[in-house]
Amino acid sequence: GAGVSQSPSNKVTEKGKDVELRCDPISGHTALYWYRQSLGQGLEFLIYFQGNSAPDKSGLPSDRFSAERTGGSVSTLTIQRTQQEDSAVYLCASSLDSGANYGYTFGSGTRLTVV
Amino acid sequence: AQTVTQSQPEMSVQEAETVTLSCTYDTSESDYYLFWYKQPPSRQMILVIRQEAYKQQNATENRFSVNFQKAAKSFSLKISDSQLGDAAMYFCAYRTSTSKLTFGTGTRLQVTL
């Protein structure tokens, strides 16, 4: 696609429910990144994919968080048993490759609200 | 670990004036890349400007320029002839050739008439 697409744009969920956030990167981009942005905070790295594998998942805050990427394209971030502290904007970015020569293109994020 | 610090949570500038946003970083690497991103209310992060650490010349993009001081580990953004559309959150970011982007906490820029 022309840009990085994230869905849903907004999600309100009850505490304890599971949620899935989707990221559709730019076609041909092999690197994909998930970040979390809490209110008034910077972007916190969650996980990085190169192709379908995740060389760096060091930012996932707990085992309730998981992510996968299939076909070297779409990625899904799953949060199980959501908690109120999971409320944030979840941003996805893709890059032609993981090298620093290549810039990141970000999506518009999913705003998750846990009530 | 690399850290990026933006010490100005909020800044304000009058339209057509110039404003400078500050950023410092901490790293033991010699080869790295620095970025400024803009985040308007639409939430999408937009790349404003980037600087390779091995380049001594400061990067410029139209009304946006940087003052890169490698020894001081400082990377400030200057916006000239500020426009209403420049109002946004601005994030400074750092990465090496093998690491992901690390962001500062951002500076909210207001542009007044």
Interface residues (C-beta under 8 A of the other chain):
Chain A: Y33 Y35 G40 Q41 G42 L43 F45 Y48 D56 V89 L91 A93 S98 G99 A100 N101 G103 Y104 F106 G107 S108 G109 R111
Chain B: V4 Q6 Y32 Y33 F35 S42 R43 Q44 M45 I46 L47 R50 F91 R95 T96 S97 T98 K100 L101 T102 F103 G104 T105 G106
